[in-house]
Amino acid sequence: LNGGFPEQAERLFSKTQEELGNGSTPLSPAVMTILRSHCQNGLARVLVSTKKQIASVKDLAEQALNLLQDIEAQAPSETFHMWNETSLCLAAIAHQKSVSRQLIADSLISQGLVDEARSFLEAAVLDAPMDPDAALSLGAFLFRVAVYIDKKQSPDAVKRAQIQLLKAAKLDPTKANPFALLGVWFEENGDATRALGCFMKSLGLDPCNPIAGRGLLRLKGREDITEELETA
């Protein structure tokens, strides 16, 4: 899926679910639930990627979340694959819960249900505090609401957005989007120097990042970024 082959991903997720459902696997119920939730979330991500049956994304993610909540109190006692300790199994459950909540939030946002989406994104960060994707999703959401939806632009809300974006950038400094959004944050707050630095950092990681590219054009102008364009 991450490599750009959603059809193959969908086939593999579906095949795994089929094998888990036919009763032939010796895995414990808890481990099978983790794998089922992974497949449910994976199928939801396939729908997002292909923009097909978007209405089904929330249903799939909710099913995965319900499965995980049912087994949360009974962590797997045996080892399996890369989960060679109980703590790693618990971490896998927490991660899949976070993914489910982010997918549900995205569906709610598309329906204009901002307050409901916020609660799911905040819970996703609590589920997996070291997940850069959860921090990025919450930071981007808070920033968009504070600056573009809530015209009052509460300083506290704007600052909370920055904290999550900085967290995402620190947790995974190889991703371009956190730096690109931090650039927009600094730009909106009148710090052109730091904004430019973030845009350049983002473009260094991904020369095709549209957020950083547009930000660079806004701040420097088309004629002043010839060197950056050639480097990209």
ABEGO torsion letter per residue (X at the ends): XAAGBAAAAAAAAAAAAAAAAAGABABBAAAAAAAAAAAAAAAAAAAAAAGBGAAAAAAAAAAAAAAAAAAAABBBABBBEABABAAAAAAAAAAAAAAAAAAAAAAAAAAGBAAAAAAAAAAAAAABAABAAAAAAAAAAAAAAAAAABAAGBAAAAAAAAAAAAAAAAABAABAAAAAAAAAAAAAAGBAAAAAAAAAAAAAABAABAAAAAAAAAAAEAAAAAAAAAAX
